[in-house]
Amino acid sequence: MPKTLSDIKKTLDSNIGRRLTLRANGGRRKMIERCGILAETYPSVFVIELDQKENSFERVSFSYADVLTETVKLTFWDDEQAGGQ
């Protein structure tokens, strides 16, 4: 991922609607891994709509600083991967 907040936002803006895997620090040495779609970006945060089969809640949001500090890691799927799901 890019090294500045504005670069991270631009990268996410260009990937709206794409499937991704989200890995977030859940605290106490726990990593949370979820799949979903990048739904929206705002000036300070972005929103991911999670797959409903796997999760009890619909959406999560994170700040661009979370990506910069690697508290959240995003991996966008290839078109081939997204088509199979």
N, C-alpha and C positions, 0 to 999 in steps of 0.2 A: 504494500500500500504506500501511497505518497507520504511525504514527510511534513506537510503543513496542513492545517485545518481546512484552508480553502481548497487545496488540491484534493483532499479526501472528499470534500463536499462535491467537487466537480466530477470526481470518479463515480461517486454514488449517484449523482444526477444522471449520468449517462447509462446507468445500469438499472433504472427504475423498471419494475415489471419482471426482472430476471429472478430465477430461483437461486437460493444460496443456502449454505450451511453456516450456522452461527455457533461459535464457541465462545462462551462467556465465563469469566471467573465468578463462581458461585460462593466464594469465601471458604475458609477452612479447608483449603487444598481441594476443593471440588470444582470440576469443570462441567458446565452445562452445555450440551450440544443439542441444537434444534434445527429444523429445516423450515423454510418458508419462502416468501416472496418479498423483495424490497418494494414496499408500497408507496411511500412518500418521503420526500426530504423537505426540511424546513431550515430556516437560517441557523438554528442551533442543534437540532436533533433530526434523526431519521427514524422511520417506522417500518417494522417488519411484520407482515401478516403471517402467522404461524400455521402449519398444517393442523387441521382440527382433529385428525385421527390420533395424533400423538400428544396433544397439549390440551390442558384444561382452560387456557385463556387464548384469546384470538390474536392479540397484537402486543408487541413490545416496542419500546423506543429506547434509543441510546443516543448519547452525544457524540459528536465527531472526536472529541477529546478521548473518549473511551477507545476508539480505534487507534488514535495516535499513541496512546500509552499502552496499547496491546492488552487492555482489559477485555476487549471484544475483538475477536478475529473473524473475518468474513471470507468465505470461499465461494465464489460464484461458480455455478455448474456450467458445464459445456452444454450446447444445444442437444447433443445426443443423450446426455444424462437426464436432462429435464424432460425430454420426450418420453422416456421410459417410466416416469413416475406419474 
